[in-house]
């Protein structure tokens, strides 16, 4: 199916079906984001940021929420 075909099918959904699709899509986006974050963590892509945050905290550069 092409994007254009998917768009056409979506445009024919009832309001209830569209809401259901929107909920499903938000959940899918969250799942994909979580998977990407996990992959980035495993690959060490966030190590520098974590070190900097720990240094800032230890150095008193953080304020309580």
C-alpha distances in whole Angstrom, upper triangle without the diagonal:
4,7,8,6,7,10,11,10,13,15,16,17,21,23,23,19,19,22,20,17,19,21,19,17,21,22,19,20,23,23,21,24,26,25,25,29,30,29,31,34,34,34,36,35,37,40,41,41,42,45,46,45,48,50,50,50,53,55,55,52,50,51,51,48
4,5,5,6,9,10,11,12,14,16,17,21,23,24,20,19,22,21,18,19,22,19,17,21,22,19,20,23,23,21,23,26,25,25,28,30,29,30,33,34,33,36,34,36,39,40,39,41,44,44,44,47,49,48,49,52,53,53,51,49,50,50,47
4,5,5,6,9,10,10,12,14,16,19,20,22,18,17,19,19,15,16,19,17,15,18,20,17,17,21,21,19,21,24,24,23,26,28,27,28,32,32,32,34,32,34,37,38,37,39,42,42,41,44,46,46,47,50,51,51,48,46,47,47,44
4,5,5,6,9,10,11,13,15,18,20,22,19,17,20,20,17,18,21,20,17,20,22,20,20,24,24,23,25,28,27,27,30,32,31,32,35,36,36,38,36,37,41,42,40,42,45,45,44,47,50,49,50,53,54,53,50,49,49,49,46
4,5,5,6,9,10,11,13,17,19,20,17,16,19,19,16,17,20,19,17,21,22,20,21,24,24,23,26,28,28,28,31,33,32,33,36,37,37,39,37,39,42,43,42,44,47,47,46,49,51,51,51,54,56,55,52,51,51,51,48
4,5,5,6,9,10,11,15,16,17,14,13,16,15,12,14,17,15,13,17,18,16,17,21,21,20,22,25,25,25,28,30,29,31,33,34,34,37,35,36,39,41,39,41,44,44,43,46,48,48,48,51,53,52,49,47,48,47,44
4,5,5,6,9,10,14,15,17,14,12,15,15,12,13,17,16,14,17,19,17,18,21,22,21,23,26,26,26,29,31,30,31,34,36,35,38,35,36,40,41,39,41,44,44,43,46,48,47,48,51,52,52,49,47,47,47,44
4,5,5,7,9,13,15,17,14,13,16,17,14,15,19,18,17,20,22,20,21,25,25,24,26,29,29,29,32,34,34,35,38,39,39,41,39,40,44,45,43,44,48,48,47,50,52,51,51,55,56,55,52,50,50,50,47
4,5,5,7,11,13,14,11,11,14,14,12,14,17,16,15,18,20,19,20,23,24,23,26,28,28,29,32,33,33,35,37,38,39,41,39,40,43,45,43,44,48,48,46,49,52,51,51,54,56,55,52,50,50,49,46
4,5,5,9,10,12,9,7,11,11,9,10,14,13,12,15,17,17,17,21,22,21,23,26,26,27,29,31,31,33,35,37,37,39,37,37,41,42,40,42,45,45,44,46,49,48,48,51,53,52,49,47,47,46,43
4,6,8,10,12,10,9,12,14,11,12,16,16,15,18,20,20,20,23,25,24,26,29,29,30,32,34,35,36,38,40,40,42,39,40,44,45,42,44,47,47,46,49,51,50,50,53,54,53,51,48,48,47,44
4,7,9,11,9,9,13,14,12,14,17,17,17,20,22,21,22,25,26,26,28,31,31,32,34,36,37,38,40,42,42,44,42,43,46,47,45,47,50,50,48,51,54,53,53,56,57,56,54,51,51,50,47
4,6,8,6,6,9,10,9,11,14,14,14,17,19,19,20,23,24,25,26,29,29,30,33,34,35,36,39,40,41,43,41,41,44,46,44,45,48,48,46,49,52,51,50,54,55,54,52,49,49,47,44
4,5,5,6,9,10,10,12,14,15,16,18,20,21,22,24,26,26,28,30,31,32,34,36,37,38,40,42,43,45,43,42,46,47,45,46,50,49,47,50,53,51,51,55,56,55,52,49,49,47,44
4,5,5,6,9,10,10,12,14,15,16,19,20,21,23,24,25,27,29,30,31,33,35,36,37,39,41,42,43,41,41,44,46,43,44,47,47,45,48,50,49,48,52,53,52,49,46,46,44,41
4,5,5,6,9,10,11,12,14,15,17,18,20,21,23,24,26,27,29,30,32,33,35,36,38,39,41,42,41,40,44,45,42,43,47,46,44,47,50,48,48,51,53,51,49,46,45,43,40
4,5,5,6,9,10,10,12,14,15,16,18,20,21,22,24,26,27,28,30,32,33,34,36,37,39,41,39,39,42,44,41,42,46,46,44,46,49,48,47,51,52,51,49,46,46,44,41
4,5,5,6,9,10,10,12,14,15,16,18,20,21,22,24,26,27,28,30,31,33,34,36,37,39,37,36,40,42,39,40,44,43,41,44,47,45,45,49,50,49,46,44,43,42,38
4,5,5,6,9,10,11,12,14,15,17,18,20,21,23,24,26,27,29,30,32,33,35,36,38,36,35,39,40,37,38,42,41,39,42,45,43,43,46,48,46,44,41,40,39,35
4,5,5,6,9,10,11,12,14,16,17,19,20,21,23,25,26,27,29,30,32,33,35,36,35,34,38,40,37,37,41,41,39,42,45,43,43,46,48,47,45,42,41,40,36
4,5,5,6,9,10,10,12,14,15,16,18,20,21,22,24,26,27,28,30,31,33,34,33,33,36,38,36,36,40,40,38,41,44,43,42,46,47,46,44,41,41,40,36
4,5,5,6,9,10,10,12,14,15,16,18,20,21,22,24,26,27,28,30,31,33,31,31,34,36,33,34,37,37,35,38,41,40,39,43,44,43,41,38,38,37,33
4,5,5,6,9,10,11,12,14,15,17,19,20,21,23,25,26,27,29,30,32,30,30,33,35,32,32,36,36,34,36,39,38,38,41,43,42,39,36,36,35,31
4,6,5,6,9,10,11,12,14,15,17,18,20,21,23,24,26,27,29,30,29,29,32,34,32,32,36,36,34,37,40,39,38,42,43,42,40,38,38,36,33
4,5,5,6,9,10,10,12,14,15,16,18,20,21,22,24,26,27,29,27,27,30,32,30,30,34,34,33,35,38,37,37,40,42,41,39,36,36,35,32
4,5,5,6,9,10,11,12,14,15,16,18,20,21,22,24,26,27,25,25,28,30,27,28,31,32,30,32,35,34,34,37,39,38,35,33,33,32,29
4,5,5,6,9,10,11,12,14,15,17,18,20,21,23,24,26,24,24,27,29,27,27,31,31,29,31,35,34,33,36,38,38,36,33,33,32,29
4,5,5,6,9,10,11,12,14,15,17,18,20,21,23,24,23,23,26,29,27,27,31,31,30,32,35,34,34,37,39,39,37,34,35,34,31
4,5,5,6,9,10,11,12,14,15,16,18,20,21,22,21,21,24,26,24,25,28,28,27,30,32,32,32,35,36,36,34,31,32,31,29
4,5,5,6,9,10,10,12,14,15,16,18,20,21,19,19,22,24,22,22,26,26,25,27,30,29,29,32,34,33,31,29,29,28,26
4,5,5,6,9,10,11,12,14,15,17,18,20,19,19,22,24,23,23,26,27,26,28,31,31,30,33,35,35,33,31,31,31,28
4,5,5,6,9,10,11,12,14,15,16,18,17,18,21,23,22,22,26,26,25,27,30,30,30,33,35,35,33,31,32,32,29
4,5,5,6,9,10,10,12,14,15,16,15,15,18,20,18,19,22,23,22,24,27,27,27,30,31,31,29,27,28,28,26
4,5,5,6,9,10,11,12,14,15,14,14,17,19,18,18,21,22,21,23,26,26,26,28,30,30,29,26,28,27,25
4,5,5,6,9,10,11,12,14,14,14,17,20,19,19,22,23,23,24,27,28,28,30,32,33,31,29,31,30,28
4,5,5,6,9,10,10,12,11,12,15,17,16,17,20,21,21,23,25,26,26,29,31,31,29,28,29,29,28
4,5,5,6,9,10,11,9,9,12,15,13,14,17,18,17,19,22,22,23,25,27,28,26,24,26,26,24
4,5,5,6,9,10,10,10,12,16,15,14,17,19,19,20,23,24,24,26,28,29,27,26,28,27,26
4,5,5,6,9,9,10,12,15,15,15,18,20,20,21,24,25,26,27,29,31,29,28,30,30,29
4,5,5,6,5,7,9,12,12,12,15,17,17,19,21,22,23,25,26,28,26,25,27,28,27
4,5,5,6,6,8,11,11,10,13,15,15,16,19,20,20,22,24,25,24,23,26,26,25
4,5,8,9,10,13,14,13,15,18,18,19,21,23,23,24,27,28,27,26,29,29,29
4,6,8,9,12,13,13,15,17,18,19,21,23,24,25,27,29,27,27,30,30,30
4,5,5,8,10,10,11,14,15,16,17,19,20,22,23,25,24,24,27,28,28
4,6,7,8,10,12,13,14,16,17,19,20,22,23,25,23,23,26,27,27
4,6,5,6,9,10,11,12,14,15,17,18,20,21,20,19,22,23,23
4,5,5,6,9,10,11,12,14,15,16,18,20,19,19,22,23,24
4,5,5,6,9,10,11,12,14,15,16,18,17,17,21,23,23
4,5,5,6,9,10,10,12,14,15,17,15,15,18,19,20
4,5,5,6,9,10,11,12,14,15,14,14,17,18,19
4,5,5,6,9,10,10,12,14,14,14,18,19,20
4,5,5,6,9,10,10,12,11,12,15,17,19
4,5,5,6,9,10,11,9,9,12,14,15
4,5,5,6,8,10,10,10,13,15,16
4,5,5,6,9,9,10,14,16,18
4,5,5,6,5,7,10,13,15
4,5,5,6,5,9,11,13
4,6,8,9,12,13,16
4,6,8,11,14,17
4,6,8,10,14
4,7,10,13
4,7,9
4,6
4
